[in-house]
Structure formats: structure tokens, C-alpha cells
Amino acid sequence: MLAASGTGEAVGFERVEKNDLKSIFDKYHNRCANNCKRNQEAMNDHSCTTSEAADALGICVRTVQLWVEQGRLRAWKTPGGHRRILRSSVDEQLRARDEACGAPAGSFSILVVEDDEVLRQMLVSKLKGISPKVELRVACDGVEGLIKFGERPPQVLITDLVMPGLDGFHMLNTLVSSTQNRALQIIAVTGLEDEEIVRNGGVPEGVVVFHKPIQVSLLVSLVRAYYDGWHVRRVAPG
């Protein structure tokens, strides 16, 4: 059997005995493995895990995964199937957030996640009257809610619990368990009875629940109180 060996511009051949094949292949595979290891180490210097990306961006891991699926974050997978996020992609999102946040400076942000369009529009209409400094955003389900939350965490989150796709229960558990939230106030609106809420796993501690049909004036009064507290903290000296 013959094996090729190159030296300079000329290519020669040397005879290889059958017993030498294992040694040749072992050297080849070791060289490939070392090259792969060096490439992996180089990539790791320029990438991070989904958890590290979530911490850097102040969002939950699920939102990072959604952003990867949308192409907002560039990622690749290791041979073991672990996802790595390019650090330059994370930096781009941070710069974009700083440069084009989209919210007026010093605004009080409210995110309404509700699949019922009529109720969603009514809540937005009533909440706008709290103050010109109120910025309102909406989402139709839990997945869109997570994406909007990741783009810019609000001061107040108002969400339905029963929605198609990712429901409010899973969205809230994801946010509360995975996100480094500042003083986030959460209001849940639902047609479920208390016993049904418990059977579905309940809601995180501190969530205020309004049962449908909701008293919109009471909900708006609660959000107004949240706004007043936020405003006082902002203008307080020192």
C-alpha cells in the first residue's frame, strides 16, 4: 500500500506497511482533534452561554432562545449540542438598546399582555390617562410578552393568565425565576376562579389578581399608585 507525502514542490510516495496504518491514522486523528480543540477555544473566547447572554442583557434564558430563533442573536452549537452565543451579537443588542430604546427619557413603562383585543384596547385607553410620562406597549401572548419584556423591562406588567401558545402562568414563572427584575409590579387578569388558578400552579408571590369581568377603574387606580410611587422616588432629593 502507498501513502502520499509532500515535501516542497515535489510530491513523492513512500511504501507503508499494513501495520503502519493504525499509527498513521492515529496521528491524523490526533492532529484533527488538536486543531478542533484550538478552534473551539478560539470560538469560546468570542462566545458565551445562553445563561451568560441572559445575564448580560438582563433578560431570561427563554427570551435569549427566542431571539436566537428570530435571528436577533447569532449563535452556533458545539459538537455536544450546547448553544453558544456570539459576544459581538450580545454587544450589538446592548448598543441598540442604548441608541434606540424607543421610550421617552424618564418614561413609566407598562406592558399589557392580553389576547382579547377588546380588553387590550380598553386597558390601553384607560391607562394612557394616568400621565403623559406613561409609555404603553402590548403583546398578544406569552411568547410576544417575553420578547417585549426582553427588549425593555417595564415598571408594570399586566397579563392575562389563559392565552394561546405560551400562557401567563408559564410566562410569569419564566420571568420571576430567570430575570433580574428591578421593582417590577405584576397584575394578572383572568376569568379563572381561585381554585382553578391553584390547580394551574398558582402565580408568583406578590402578583395582584383581578378576576374578569374586571373593574377597570380599580386596576387603573392601582397602576396610578404604582406610578405615583415611582415618580416620588425619581424626584426625591439625594
Salt bridges, closest charged atoms under 4 A:
ASP26 OD2 - LYS22 NZ 2.87
GLU69 OE2 - ARG62 NH1 3.94
GLU92 OE1 - ARG74 NH1 3.14
GLU114 OE1 - LYS212 NZ 3.63
GLU135 OE2 - ARG137 NE 3.83
GLU135 OE2 - ARG152 NH2 2.43
GLU144 OE2 - LYS148 NZ 3.47
GLU151 OE2 - ARG72 NH1 3.03
ASP160 OD2 - LYS212 NZ 3.02
ASP167 OD1 - HIS170 ND1 2.84
ASP194 OD1 - HIS211 NE2 2.87
